[in-house]
Amino acid sequence: MSKRVIVLGAAGSIGRQTLDVIRERAASDEKLELVGFSVHSNCETLRLLKHEFPHSRGAWTGEPSLAPEGASWAGPEALARLLSETEADIVVNGIAGAAGLSASILVLQRSMHLALANKESVVMGYRLLKKLADEQRCNIIPVDSEHAGLFQLTQRIGRAIVSELTITASGGPFRSLPIDQLSSVTPDDACKHPVWKMGRKISIDSATMANKGLELIEAARLFDMPQTRIRVLIHPQSYVHAMVRTLDGALYAQISKPDMRLPIHMALSWPKTTASPFGFADLAGKNLEFYEPQKERYPLLWIARQALDEGEAQCIVYNAANEVAVEHFEKGSIRFTQIASVVARTLERNWNLPVESFEDILHIDSMARTIAANNAERST
């Protein structure tokens, strides 16, 4: 029996690796069938996928006039039409940034299970997404390696006896660079991740650890855990992705090689556990290190903790301001070390605003982007 899958953001890192999982499962009893996918502006990916999976339907979400032959829909409504007119069992949301939130909403409104790699959906609107998922009797299954690990551990151990969560971070490309040299690093330097192959935005977020700040907020939301009981540890080898401590003090870990195809495989297989060739880890001869992150090197991690304590609106602002700051860093208009200061200054405003609807979320997001852009421009 096959499981029907839609992949959103098929040309991105998560999308490409999801397609690897689908291909690997083609001959198994637990076959995955690609029934639909979206790309934004990659003509070659759309053409190749339509050739390889001729029965799938492709949505082109970029400029309609540039849509290649083979696109089933093109333009602003393409994603909505893909999700409303294609029957699927589960959707992998690999769209990057805040744009992924609207896609998550559409998936759940269509009563399809959501394999979620878009962390912004959780950071910006998890409470409302979870309410929608419960109403539609759908599951939200995390795909980030850390949250996938926590999900697997808590499902097996039981959340009731978990007292502490730990997520790990590689530390990014600058973990050993003298702090006084951080102000001179370039966007290309920041994208040279020592372990993972990712897109530019998430690679820069890994270098600042804004990515881990977002994942901290995710963990608090997904597992209903106060941030004081969530640890972040630097783990350069990236074999241990998550740990949970139980009430008796014992520590349990999810360990695998750094291969995103394993958490994607686990999400697409859930609630079953099926054989996978991805991520197998042999620890013989391996030295695994763990240490606390430095506040001076990674201030965005502490800013995320502050945002979590202050409220939902502040977490939306944290994400929006960071996206804007990274864009300005990429353009060369601010330095690497100014990313955190732009986010911090944006959060200094009074953000005690209601978050009762998805419209509220988008309003706060828009306001924060405008203020963050002004802060970034004043930093130049």
N, C-alpha and C positions, 0 to 999 in steps of 0.2 A: 504494500500500500504506500502511495507517495503522499508527501506533504507539499502543498502548493505554496510557493514563496514569491513575494515581491521584494525587490531590492531597490531602495531609494538612495541615490547617490552612487550609481553603479561604476562611475569612472574614478571615484575616490579610493583611498586606501582600504576602508572597511568594505566598500562595494566589491573591489577586486578580490579581496580575500574571501568574501562570502561566495563569490562565484567559484573560487577554488574548492570550497567545501561542497558546493552543489555538484561540481564535476566529480569530486572524489566519491560522492555517495551515489553516482549514477547507476552503478551495478549492484548496489546493496538492496537488502530487503526493506530498508528504511530510506527509500529513494526520496530525493528532494527535486521538485519540479519548478523551474523558473517560469512563472506565468506572466511576470511583468517587471519592468525596471524603469528608472528615471535617470537621465543625464541632463546636465545643465548646458554645457557648451562643447562637449567632446564628440565631434562627428564620427571619428574613427571608432570609438567605443560603441556607439549606437549601431553603426553598420556591422561591426564584427559580432555583436551580440545577436542581432537579428539574423545573421547568417548561421551562427552556432545554435541558436534557440529559435527556430523559425516560427514556432507557435506562441512565443512570448509577445507581449505588447510593450512598446517603448514610448515613454513620455519625454519630450524635449521641452525643458522648462526655461530655456533661454529665448533669445530673439527669434520670433516665429519665422522671419524671412530667411534665417540661416539654418533652419531645420533640414537635416539631410533626408534623403529618400529612405523610407522605411519607418519613419516616426509615425506612431499611431495618433498622437496628439502633439500640438506644439503651442507654446505660449503660456501666459499666466495661469490658465485654467487646466493645463495639461496634467498636472499632478492630481488635482481633484478628480478629473475624469478617469485617470488611470485607476485610482482607488475606488471610485464609485462604480466603474463598469467592468472591473476585473475581480473575479472570485479568487480569494486566497485564504489560506489558513493562518499565515503569519507574515508579517512585514518587517524587514530589517531596515531601520532608519539610520542610514549612514551619512545623512546630510550634515554638513558642518555648520556650526554657528547657530545664532538665534533663529535663523530661517527654518531650522529643523522642528521648532515647536509647533508651527501650524501643520506640518506634516504629521506629527504625532497625534494631534487632535483629530485630523481627518481619518487616520487609521483606526482610532478607537471608536469614532462615530460610526464607522462601517463595521463594527463588531469583529475586528480581526485582532489576533494577538500581536503584540508589539515587542520585537527584539530591538532594544534601544541602545544605540551607540552614540546618539546625540545627547551629550551631557547637559547641554543648555536647556533641553526640555524639562529635565528634573530640577535644575537650579532655578529656572524661572517659574515653573508652574506645576510641580509634582502633586501638590495637594488637589488641585483641580483636575489634573490628568488621572489621578488615582480614583477620584470620585466618578469621573466619566468611565473609566475602565470597570469599576464595580457595577455601575448601572448597566453597562453593555456586557457584563460577565466575561471580560477579557483579562488577560494577564499582561503585565509589563515585566519583561525579562531583561535584566541588564546585560550588556555586551562588553562594556569596558572590562579589561582584564581583572582589575582590582575588585570591582563590584560583582562581576561574574563569580570570582572566587569567594567573596563574602556570601553571595546568594547560594552557591553550592554548599558551603560550610553550614550556614544557618538552616538550610533545608534539611541537612542530614543530622545536625546536632539538636536543632530546635531552638528558636529564638528565646524562649522563656528562661533558659539557663545561661545565656550569653551576657557577660558583664562588660566586655570591652572589645572594640574592633580595631584592627590595625590595617592600614593600607601602606604600600611601599612605593618608593620613587627611586628612579635611577640616579637622580641628582642632576641630570642633564649634562651638556657638554662643558659647563663651567664649574663643575663641583670642586675642582682642585685649583682653579685659577685664582690668583690673589685678588681679594675683593676690590682693591684700589685700581685694578685693570678692567673691571666690568664696564665702566662707563665708555670704554673705547671699542667694545666688540661690535661687530656688524651683524645685520640680519642673516647673511650667509653663514657666519660663524655660529649663530644661535641655532641654525637649522641642521648642524652637523651632530645629530643625536648619536650618542655612543652605543645605543642598543637597538632602538626601534626605528623602522623606516616609516615616516609619517609625512603628512602635508606640512606646509610651512607654518601655518597659524598654530597648529597644535605642537609643532617642534619648538617654536618660540615660547609658547606657554609652558612647555616642559623645562626650558632653560630658566625661566623666571619662577617656576613652580606655581604660576597661576593655575596651571592645569591641575595640580594637586589640590589647590584651594577649591577649585570647582568640584573635584572628586570628593573632598571632605564634605562639602555641602550636599553632594549627591548621597554619600553614605548616611549622613544624618537623616535625610529625607526618606531614602529607600528602606532603611532599617529602623527608623523611628528611635534614633539614639542621640542623646545630647552630645555636643561636640567635645565636651570635657571627657567623654569616654571613647573618643576616637583618636588613635595615635597615627602619626605619619613618621615613617622611618626611611632613611636613605639606605638603599640596598643596591649597590652598583651592578651586581650580577643579574638582577631582574629574574631570578628563578622563583622566589617566594612573592606571590602577588597579593596575598591577603592572609590575615590571621585572625582568629577569634579566641578570646579567653573566656572560659566558663567560670561559673560561680566558685568552683573549688580551686581556681587558680591555674588550671591546666591550659596550655596554649596549643591550638590546632592550626595547621597551615595548609594552604592550597599551593602546591608547588608544580611548576611545569616550565619548560623552556619558553623564552619570550617569543611566542608565535600567536598572533591574534586569531588565527584560524581555529584554535582550540576553544576559546570562549564563544566564538560564533557557532561552532559545531555544537557546543553544549546548549546554547540558547535554542538552536533549531531542533535539537533532539528532545528538549525538555517537554514533559516530565520524565521521559525515559533517559537512561544512560546507555549510549551506544558506542561501539568501537570507533577509535579515531587514530589516524597516523600522525596527528599534529601534536606538538608540544611535549612528547615523551622526554622525561628528564632522568638521567642517570647521575646521581650525586657522588658516585665514587670519584675521588680525587679532586672534588670541588671544594673551594673555600667560600663560604657565604658570609658576607659582612653586613652589619647593620649599625647605623649610628643616627643620632638626632640631627635634623637639619639646623643650620645656623640662621637665626633671625636676620642678621645683617646681610646675609647672602640671598635669602629668599623672603623678603618682607611681605610679598603677596600672599603667602600662606597664612601669616598672622592677620593680615587684613581680612582674609576670608573668614577666619574664626570670629573676628569682630562683627562682620556682616551677619553671620549666622546668629550671633547673640542678639543683634538689634532687630531682625525681622525679615519677613519675606521680601518686602520691597527693596531692602538693602542688598539682598542676594541678587536680585534682578539688576540693580545698579552696578554691583561688582562685575557681573558678566559683561554688561553693555560697555562700561568704561574700559574694561580690559580689551575688548575687541577694538574699540576706537584707538586706544593707546598703541596697540600692536600695529594697526594700520599706519599710524603716524611714524612708528619706528621703522616699519618696512619702507616708507617713503623717504626716510632719512631726516625727518623734521624734528625728531626727539631722539635722545640717547637711550640705550638699553635700560639704564638705571632710572630713567624718568618714567618708564611704564608704570612702576609702582606708585610714584608720586602723583601721576595723573589720576589713577584709580583712587588713591587716598583722598585727594582734594575733592574729587567728585562725590565721594561718600560723606564729606563734611557737611553737605547740605542737610536740611531736615527732610528725611524720606519716610516719615511716619504716615504713609498713605495706605488706603485700603486696597487689598488684593482679593477681590470677590468674584472676578470674572477674567476671562482671557483678554477682554478689551482693556481691563485695568493693567494687566501685565504689559501689553503692547504700548499703552500710554506711558507707563513708567520707563520702559525700555527706550522709547523715543526721546523722552525728556533727558534721560541720563546720557544718551549719545550726544545730544546737543551740548550739554554742559561739559562732558568729557572732551569734546572737540575744541571747545573754547579754552579749556584748561591746557590741552595739548598745544594749541596755538600760542598761548601765553608763555609756554615753556621754551619756545624756540628762541 
